[in-house]
Amino acid sequence: MKGAKRLAVLSIAVVFTATSCGTQAGDNKGNQASPPLIRIVANSLGMSFPEGMDAGHNPYLAYIEQNTGVQVNVTLPPLNGYDEKLNVIMTSGDPPDLLNTSSPSWFINFVNQKALTPLNGYIEKYGANLKAKIPQAAWDNVTVDGNIYAIPSLSEVKGTEIMYARKDWLDKLGLKPPRTIEEYTAVMKAFAEQDPDGNGKKDTYGLSILERLGRTSPFLGAFGVQMNAWYERDGKLVYAGIMPEMKEALRYLNSLYEQDVLDPEFPLNKIDVLGDKIASGRVGLYSAAWSDTRTHIAANRKQDANAEWIPLDFPVGPGGHHGVYSTSTVRSYNVVPLKSANAAAVVRFLDFIAGPGQMSLKLGFENEVWKRVNGKLSISFDEHIKHGYRGIYGALADTVDPEMTRDRLDGLGQQYRLYDNLQRIDGNLMQNRFNGPPTPAMGKHQVKLSKLQEETFTRIIAGMSPITEFDAFVKKWKDAGGDEITGEVNEWWRETAKQAKP
């Protein structure tokens, strides 16, 4: 795999600078009738539409429009460069009525610019379901100086990553499921070198991860850190990306790369690429998303009847640490530009999605996608997949209903262990101690700091920069706004502590 490694290393710079443009837009609906028309910009989530439908013409959007009295024009920018496209749209002079972003720094940047509409009064008048279903912690995340500048969509799950491995490969090589980081290393090395698929070729990886260091959470957790988190040290919050523990985690991942254990193409691995490697049998151990058992892993089992996948304990590092990152309460932010005159209609639109419309947008239409059989949810998989695009709209104002979550996951097939996967993750979460609204300095500096971190960490793992580059990164991070962010985060930390005292 040396050739692949050289190709991946040469391509890293391309990955960092590549961008794309263009939009996928719904039709321009006329506003000839009395219902208000709102223009929204949403995340496509990578979904496609059935033949004859698009973002502006489909039964789920029609369902929302009929029940709210609001007409909706939808634009779905490309996923690559999504927030950059939102920047262009916001500064166009004629912004839409609603934009959805998952980036806290994007959100706070436009709060800083005083470009967003305060929504307090509109929520009070038109947002009864939003008020009832969104917890105060989420509202706190979108409130600045007493003004609510976004309607939050909630994270349905508390964490996403879980270790999975092929038991048939373990059995063939006489290996037990790993627990410690040393045992993990031995298993991954064997998977890379000992032909676990028996085809006589060295074409399997010990471990594969995603671009931008995706799917590394359990390995970082073994060293006591997670990406983009803040931890308490000596009474203050410290950014995990500059902690010595992160340096040790990068050193470990680099050692896997140097031993040809880590997939050398990782800087180029988008999710579909990694999924293909799993489905085709080139990967036998990786940090899966909790839902992968019914996607990539299921695809592999379909191709190879002998493939048997099992969940693993999270790797335990030299200091006894283990765990995975916890998701933030807020999944995404729905903002209304100050220039919009349709804030009331936007809130009505989102209130329906969070309230009466949520079941149909989450599960699909009853008797078409699902039905009740002996009290249990029975889902038509073909229709479930065909109607998957409904999530584009439902995700705009997602709320959490644990009973519906379990019902839905069991209905998708208990053999996929979806609910069990979430329970296993929930028991191993590493909590980010900063859960306040993004700070002003984050709006100014977070994008460039995230890019600096991503590039530096990738180069270190791929052997393009020595591990000592981490120390230079720490200084750059601090000087380029990190110290300013740290000051604001700790100011929030002190105020939170004061309020918690009786």
C-alpha positions as CSV (number, residue, x, y, z in Angstrom):
1,M,0.0,0.0,0.0
2,K,3.0,2.3,-0.2
3,G,1.8,3.7,-3.5
4,A,-1.6,4.5,-2.1
5,K,0.1,6.2,0.9
6,R,2.2,8.4,-1.4
7,L,-0.9,9.3,-3.4
8,A,-2.9,10.2,-0.3
9,V,0.0,12.4,1.1
10,L,0.3,14.3,-2.2
11,S,-3.5,14.8,-2.2
12,I,-3.8,16.3,1.3
13,A,-3.3,19.8,0.1
14,V,-5.9,19.4,-2.6
15,V,-8.4,18.2,0.1
16,F,-7.8,21.3,2.2
17,T,-8.3,23.8,-0.7
18,A,-11.1,22.1,-2.7
19,T,-14.4,23.9,-2.9
20,S,-17.5,23.6,-5.0
21,C,-20.4,25.9,-5.8
22,G,-23.9,25.8,-7.2
23,T,-27.3,25.2,-5.7
24,Q,-30.2,22.9,-5.9
25,A,-33.3,25.0,-5.7
26,G,-37.0,24.5,-5.4
27,D,-39.3,26.2,-7.9
28,N,-40.2,29.9,-7.6
29,K,-43.7,29.7,-6.3
30,G,-46.0,32.6,-7.1
31,N,-47.5,34.5,-4.2
32,Q,-50.9,35.1,-5.9
33,A,-52.9,33.8,-2.9
34,S,-53.1,35.1,0.6
35,P,-50.8,32.6,2.3
36,P,-47.4,34.1,3.0
37,L,-44.4,32.9,1.0
38,I,-41.2,32.2,2.8
39,R,-37.8,31.4,1.2
40,I,-35.7,29.0,3.2
41,V,-32.1,27.7,2.8
42,A,-31.7,24.2,4.3
43,N,-29.2,21.3,4.5
44,S,-29.9,18.5,2.0
45,L,-28.4,16.0,4.4
46,G,-27.2,14.2,1.2
47,M,-30.7,13.1,0.5
48,S,-32.1,12.6,-3.0
49,F,-35.7,12.8,-4.2
50,P,-37.9,10.2,-6.0
51,E,-38.3,10.7,-9.7
52,G,-40.7,13.6,-10.5
53,M,-40.1,15.3,-7.1
54,D,-37.7,18.0,-5.9
55,A,-37.1,20.2,-2.9
56,G,-40.1,22.4,-3.8
57,H,-42.5,19.7,-5.1
58,N,-43.1,16.7,-2.9
59,P,-45.8,15.3,-0.5
60,Y,-44.1,16.2,2.7
61,L,-43.6,19.8,1.8
62,A,-47.2,20.0,0.7
63,Y,-48.2,18.5,4.0
64,I,-46.4,21.2,5.9
65,E,-47.8,24.0,3.6
66,Q,-51.4,22.7,4.0
67,N,-51.2,22.6,7.8
68,T,-49.5,25.9,8.3
69,G,-50.9,28.1,5.6
70,V,-47.4,29.0,4.6
71,Q,-45.9,28.6,1.1
72,V,-42.3,27.6,1.1
73,N,-39.6,28.1,-1.5
74,V,-36.6,25.8,-0.7
75,T,-33.0,26.1,-1.7
76,L,-30.5,23.3,-0.9
77,P,-26.9,24.4,-1.4
78,P,-24.2,21.7,-2.0
79,L,-22.9,20.1,1.2
80,N,-19.3,20.9,0.2
81,G,-18.8,24.5,1.3
82,Y,-22.3,24.8,2.7
83,D,-21.5,27.5,5.3
84,E,-19.5,29.5,2.7
85,K,-22.5,29.5,0.5
86,L,-24.6,30.8,3.4
87,N,-22.2,33.6,3.8
88,V,-22.7,34.6,0.1
89,I,-26.5,34.4,0.5
90,M,-26.5,36.5,3.7
91,T,-24.5,39.3,2.1
92,S,-26.4,39.2,-1.2
93,G,-28.6,42.2,-0.3
94,D,-31.7,40.0,-0.6
95,P,-31.4,37.2,1.9
96,P,-34.1,34.6,2.4
97,D,-36.4,34.4,5.4
98,L,-34.7,31.4,7.0
99,L,-31.2,29.9,6.9
100,N,-30.2,26.7,8.7
101,T,-26.7,26.0,9.8
102,S,-25.0,23.5,12.2
103,S,-22.0,25.9,12.7
104,P,-22.0,27.7,16.1
105,S,-19.3,30.1,14.8
106,W,-21.4,31.0,11.7
107,F,-24.4,31.7,13.9
108,I,-22.5,33.9,16.4
109,N,-20.7,35.7,13.6
110,F,-23.9,37.1,12.3
111,V,-25.2,37.8,15.8
112,N,-22.1,39.9,16.2
113,Q,-22.9,41.7,12.9
114,K,-26.4,42.5,14.2
115,A,-27.7,40.8,11.0
116,L,-30.3,38.5,12.7
117,T,-33.8,39.1,13.9
118,P,-34.5,38.7,17.6
119,L,-37.3,36.1,17.8
120,N,-38.5,36.3,21.4
121,G,-41.9,38.0,20.6
122,Y,-42.6,35.7,17.6
123,I,-41.9,32.6,19.6
124,E,-44.1,33.8,22.4
125,K,-47.0,34.4,19.9
126,Y,-46.6,31.6,17.4
127,G,-44.3,29.0,19.0
128,A,-46.3,27.1,21.6
129,N,-44.9,23.7,20.5
130,L,-41.3,25.1,20.3
131,K,-41.6,26.4,23.8
132,A,-43.0,23.1,25.1
133,K,-40.6,20.8,23.4
134,I,-37.2,22.6,23.4
135,P,-35.5,22.6,26.8
136,Q,-34.1,25.7,28.5
137,A,-30.5,24.5,27.9
138,A,-31.1,24.7,24.2
139,W,-32.7,28.2,24.3
140,D,-29.7,29.3,26.4
141,N,-27.4,28.2,23.5
142,V,-29.1,30.6,21.1
143,T,-29.7,33.6,23.5
144,V,-27.3,36.5,23.5
145,D,-27.9,39.5,25.9
146,G,-31.5,38.3,26.5
147,N,-32.4,38.0,22.8
148,I,-33.2,34.7,21.1
149,Y,-31.5,34.8,17.7
150,A,-32.2,31.3,16.5
151,I,-34.7,28.5,16.8
152,P,-32.6,25.4,17.8
153,S,-33.0,22.0,16.3
154,L,-32.1,19.3,18.9
155,S,-29.7,16.4,18.7
156,E,-31.8,13.3,19.1
157,V,-28.8,11.2,20.2
158,K,-26.2,12.0,22.9
159,G,-23.3,10.5,21.0
160,T,-22.7,8.8,17.7
161,E,-19.5,6.6,17.5
162,I,-19.2,3.0,18.6
163,M,-16.5,0.4,17.9
164,Y,-17.4,-2.5,15.6
165,A,-15.2,-5.4,14.4
166,R,-15.6,-8.5,12.3
167,K,-15.7,-11.5,14.7
168,D,-15.2,-13.9,11.8
169,W,-11.8,-12.2,11.2
170,L,-10.9,-12.3,14.8
171,D,-11.8,-16.0,15.0
172,K,-9.8,-16.9,11.9
173,L,-6.7,-15.2,13.2
174,G,-7.1,-16.7,16.7
175,L,-7.7,-13.2,18.3
176,K,-10.0,-12.1,21.1
177,P,-12.0,-8.9,21.0
178,P,-9.6,-6.1,22.1
179,R,-10.1,-4.0,25.1
180,T,-6.9,-2.1,25.8
181,I,-5.2,0.2,23.3
182,E,-2.3,-2.3,23.1
183,E,-4.8,-5.1,22.3
184,Y,-6.4,-2.9,19.7
185,T,-3.1,-2.2,18.1
186,A,-2.3,-5.9,17.9
187,V,-5.7,-6.7,16.3
188,M,-5.4,-3.9,13.7
189,K,-1.9,-4.9,12.8
190,A,-3.0,-8.5,12.3
191,F,-6.0,-7.4,10.1
192,A,-3.6,-5.4,8.0
193,E,-0.9,-8.0,7.6
194,Q,-2.4,-11.5,8.0
195,D,-4.8,-11.7,5.1
196,P,-8.0,-12.0,7.2
197,D,-10.2,-12.3,4.1
198,G,-8.1,-15.2,2.8
199,N,-7.8,-13.9,-0.8
200,G,-4.0,-14.0,-0.8
201,K,-3.7,-10.3,-1.3
202,K,-2.6,-7.5,1.1
203,D,-5.7,-5.4,0.5
204,T,-7.2,-5.0,4.0
205,Y,-6.8,-2.2,6.4
206,G,-6.2,-2.4,10.1
207,L,-8.2,0.7,10.7
208,S,-9.8,3.3,8.4
209,I,-11.1,6.7,9.4
210,L,-12.6,9.7,7.6
211,E,-11.2,12.9,6.2
212,R,-10.8,15.7,8.8
213,L,-10.1,13.1,11.4
214,G,-13.7,11.8,11.5
215,R,-14.3,8.5,13.2
216,T,-11.3,8.8,15.6
217,S,-13.3,9.6,18.7
218,P,-12.7,6.2,20.6
219,F,-9.0,6.4,20.0
220,L,-8.8,10.0,21.2
221,G,-10.9,9.0,24.2
222,A,-8.2,6.4,25.1
223,F,-5.9,9.4,25.8
224,G,-8.5,11.4,27.7
225,V,-9.5,14.0,25.0
226,Q,-12.0,14.7,22.3
227,M,-12.0,17.0,19.3
228,N,-13.4,20.5,19.9
229,A,-14.1,19.9,23.6
230,W,-13.2,21.9,26.8
231,Y,-12.1,20.2,30.0
232,E,-11.6,21.5,33.5
233,R,-8.0,21.7,34.7
234,D,-7.1,23.4,37.9
235,G,-10.4,25.2,38.1
236,K,-10.3,26.6,34.5
237,L,-11.5,25.3,31.2
238,V,-8.8,24.3,28.7
239,Y,-9.3,23.6,25.0
240,A,-8.7,19.9,24.3
241,G,-6.9,20.5,21.0
242,I,-3.9,22.1,22.7
243,M,-3.6,19.7,25.6
244,P,-0.6,17.3,26.0
245,E,-3.1,14.4,25.8
246,M,-4.0,15.4,22.3
247,K,-0.3,15.3,21.3
248,E,-0.1,11.8,22.6
249,A,-3.2,10.7,20.7
250,L,-1.8,12.1,17.5
251,R,1.5,10.4,18.2
252,Y,-0.4,7.1,18.5
253,L,-2.4,7.6,15.2
254,N,0.8,8.5,13.4
255,S,2.4,5.3,14.7
256,L,-0.4,3.3,13.0
257,Y,0.1,5.2,9.8
258,E,3.9,4.5,9.8
259,Q,3.3,0.8,10.4
260,D,0.9,0.6,7.4
261,V,-2.0,-0.2,9.8
262,L,-4.0,3.0,9.2
263,D,-5.6,3.4,5.8
264,P,-3.1,5.6,3.9
265,E,-6.0,7.2,1.9
266,F,-7.7,8.5,5.0
267,P,-7.3,12.2,4.0
268,L,-9.5,11.5,1.0
269,N,-12.1,9.3,2.7
270,K,-15.5,10.9,2.5
271,I,-18.3,8.9,4.1
272,D,-19.3,7.2,0.9
273,V,-15.7,6.1,0.2
274,L,-15.3,4.7,3.7
275,G,-18.7,3.0,3.4
276,D,-17.6,1.3,0.1
277,K,-14.4,0.0,1.8
278,I,-16.5,-1.5,4.6
279,A,-19.1,-3.0,2.3
280,S,-16.5,-4.5,0.0
281,G,-14.7,-6.2,2.9
282,R,-11.5,-4.1,3.0
283,V,-12.2,-2.9,6.6
284,G,-12.8,-5.2,9.5
285,L,-12.5,-2.8,12.5
286,Y,-13.5,0.8,12.7
287,S,-15.4,3.4,14.7
288,A,-18.9,3.1,13.3
289,A,-21.8,5.5,13.5
290,W,-24.5,4.0,15.7
291,S,-26.7,3.6,12.6
292,D,-24.0,1.8,10.4
293,T,-25.3,-1.6,11.4
294,R,-28.2,-1.1,9.0
295,T,-26.1,0.6,6.3
296,H,-22.4,-0.1,5.6
297,I,-22.2,-3.1,7.9
298,A,-25.4,-4.5,6.5
299,A,-24.1,-4.0,3.0
300,N,-21.0,-6.0,3.8
301,R,-23.0,-8.9,5.3
302,K,-25.1,-8.9,2.1
303,Q,-22.0,-9.3,0.0
304,D,-20.3,-11.8,2.4
305,A,-22.5,-14.3,4.1
306,N,-19.6,-15.2,6.5
307,A,-19.2,-11.6,7.8
308,E,-20.1,-11.4,11.4
309,W,-19.8,-8.0,13.1
310,I,-19.8,-7.4,16.9
311,P,-19.6,-4.2,19.0
312,L,-16.4,-3.8,21.0
313,D,-15.6,-2.2,24.3
314,F,-14.1,1.2,23.8
315,P,-10.3,1.1,23.9
316,V,-8.7,1.9,27.2
317,G,-5.5,4.0,27.1
318,P,-2.4,3.9,29.2
319,G,-4.0,6.2,31.8
320,G,-7.2,4.2,32.1
321,H,-9.2,6.7,30.0
322,H,-11.8,5.6,27.5
323,G,-15.0,7.1,25.9
324,V,-16.4,9.0,23.0
325,Y,-17.5,12.6,22.3
326,S,-20.9,13.8,23.4
327,T,-23.0,15.7,21.0
328,S,-24.1,19.2,21.8
329,T,-27.7,19.9,22.8
330,V,-28.2,22.0,19.7
331,R,-27.9,20.2,16.3
332,S,-28.5,23.2,14.1
333,Y,-29.6,26.8,14.2
334,N,-32.5,28.4,12.3
335,V,-32.0,32.1,11.9
336,V,-34.1,34.9,10.3
337,P,-32.1,37.7,8.6
338,L,-32.9,41.1,9.9
339,K,-34.0,42.1,6.4
340,S,-36.8,39.5,6.4
341,A,-40.4,40.6,6.9
342,N,-41.6,37.1,7.4
343,A,-40.4,36.1,10.9
344,A,-43.9,35.2,12.0
345,A,-44.5,32.8,9.1
346,V,-41.0,31.2,9.7
347,V,-41.9,30.5,13.4
348,R,-45.3,29.1,12.4
349,F,-43.6,26.9,9.9
350,L,-41.0,25.6,12.4
351,D,-43.6,25.3,15.2
352,F,-45.6,22.8,13.1
353,I,-42.5,20.7,12.3
354,A,-41.6,20.5,16.0
355,G,-45.2,19.8,17.0
356,P,-48.1,18.2,15.1
357,G,-45.9,17.4,12.1
358,Q,-43.1,15.7,13.8
359,M,-44.3,12.1,13.7
360,S,-45.0,12.1,10.0
361,L,-41.7,13.9,9.3
362,K,-39.8,11.5,11.5
363,L,-41.5,8.2,10.6
364,G,-43.1,8.9,7.3
365,F,-46.8,8.9,6.5
366,E,-48.8,6.3,8.4
367,N,-50.1,3.3,6.3
368,E,-47.7,4.3,3.6
369,V,-44.3,4.0,5.3
370,W,-45.4,2.4,8.6
371,K,-48.3,0.9,10.5
372,R,-49.0,-0.6,13.9
373,V,-49.0,-4.4,14.1
374,N,-49.9,-5.9,17.5
375,G,-48.9,-2.6,19.1
376,K,-45.5,-2.5,17.5
377,L,-44.2,-0.3,14.7
378,S,-43.9,-2.1,11.4
379,I,-41.9,-0.2,8.8
380,S,-41.8,-0.8,5.0
381,F,-38.1,-0.5,4.3
382,D,-38.5,0.3,0.6
383,E,-40.9,3.1,1.4
384,H,-38.8,4.3,4.4
385,I,-35.8,4.7,2.1
386,K,-37.8,6.2,-0.8
387,H,-39.3,8.8,1.6
388,G,-36.0,9.5,3.4
389,Y,-35.9,13.1,2.0
390,R,-38.6,14.0,4.6
391,G,-35.7,14.3,7.0
392,I,-34.6,17.5,5.3
393,Y,-37.7,19.2,6.7
394,G,-38.0,17.3,9.9
395,A,-34.4,18.1,10.8
396,L,-35.1,21.8,10.8
397,A,-36.9,21.6,14.1
398,D,-36.1,18.2,15.6
399,T,-37.1,17.6,19.2
400,V,-36.4,14.6,21.4
401,D,-39.1,12.0,22.3
402,P,-37.3,9.0,23.8
403,E,-40.3,6.7,23.4
404,M,-40.7,7.6,19.7
405,T,-36.9,7.1,19.2
406,R,-36.9,3.6,20.7
407,D,-40.1,2.7,18.8
408,R,-38.7,3.9,15.5
409,L,-35.3,2.2,16.0
410,D,-36.8,-1.2,17.0
411,G,-39.2,-0.9,14.0
412,L,-36.3,-0.6,11.7
413,G,-35.2,-4.0,12.7
414,Q,-34.0,-5.3,16.1
415,Q,-31.3,-7.3,14.4
416,Y,-29.5,-4.0,13.7
417,R,-29.1,-3.3,17.4
418,L,-29.7,0.4,16.9
419,Y,-31.2,1.2,20.3
420,D,-28.6,-1.1,21.9
421,N,-25.8,0.9,20.1
422,L,-27.1,4.1,21.5
423,Q,-27.3,2.7,25.0
424,R,-23.7,1.5,24.8
425,I,-22.6,4.9,23.6
426,D,-24.5,6.8,26.3
427,G,-22.7,4.8,29.0
428,N,-19.3,6.0,27.7
429,L,-19.7,9.7,26.9
430,M,-17.0,12.3,27.7
431,Q,-18.8,15.5,28.5
432,N,-17.7,18.8,27.0
433,R,-17.7,21.2,29.9
434,F,-18.5,24.2,27.8
435,N,-22.1,24.1,26.8
436,G,-23.0,27.8,26.7
437,P,-23.8,29.9,23.6
438,P,-20.8,30.4,21.2
439,T,-18.8,33.4,22.3
440,P,-18.1,36.6,20.2
441,A,-14.5,35.6,19.7
442,M,-15.6,32.2,18.3
443,G,-17.5,34.1,15.6
444,K,-14.3,36.0,14.7
445,H,-11.7,33.2,14.9
446,Q,-13.3,29.7,15.0
447,V,-13.3,29.0,11.3
448,K,-9.6,29.8,10.8
449,L,-8.6,28.0,14.0
450,S,-10.6,24.9,13.0
451,K,-8.8,24.9,9.6
452,L,-5.4,25.3,11.3
453,Q,-6.1,22.4,13.6
454,E,-7.5,20.1,10.9
455,E,-4.5,20.7,8.6
456,T,-1.9,20.4,11.4
457,F,-3.3,17.2,12.9
458,T,-3.8,15.5,9.5
459,R,-0.2,16.3,8.5
460,I,1.1,15.0,11.8
461,I,-0.8,11.7,11.5
462,A,0.3,11.3,7.8
463,G,3.9,11.9,8.7
464,M,4.2,15.1,6.7
465,S,5.0,17.1,9.8
466,P,6.9,15.8,12.9
467,I,5.1,15.5,16.2
468,T,7.0,18.6,17.4
469,E,4.8,20.6,15.0
470,F,2.1,20.2,17.7
471,D,3.9,22.6,20.0
472,A,4.1,25.2,17.2
473,F,0.4,24.7,16.5
474,V,-0.4,25.4,20.2
475,K,1.4,28.8,20.0
476,K,-0.3,29.6,16.6
477,W,-3.7,28.7,18.0
478,K,-3.3,30.9,21.1
479,D,-2.0,33.9,19.1
480,A,-4.6,33.6,16.3
481,G,-7.6,34.1,18.7
482,G,-7.5,31.0,20.9
483,D,-6.5,32.9,23.9
484,E,-9.3,35.4,23.4
485,I,-11.8,32.5,23.0
486,T,-10.4,30.9,26.2
487,G,-10.9,34.1,28.1
488,E,-14.5,34.3,27.1
489,V,-15.2,30.6,27.8
490,N,-13.8,31.0,31.3
491,E,-15.8,34.1,31.9
492,W,-18.9,32.0,31.1
493,W,-17.6,29.3,33.3
494,R,-17.2,31.7,36.3
495,E,-20.6,33.2,35.7
496,T,-22.2,29.7,35.5
497,A,-20.5,28.7,38.8
498,K,-21.8,31.9,40.5
499,Q,-25.4,31.2,39.3
500,A,-25.2,27.6,40.5
501,K,-24.4,28.6,44.1
502,P,-27.4,28.8,46.4
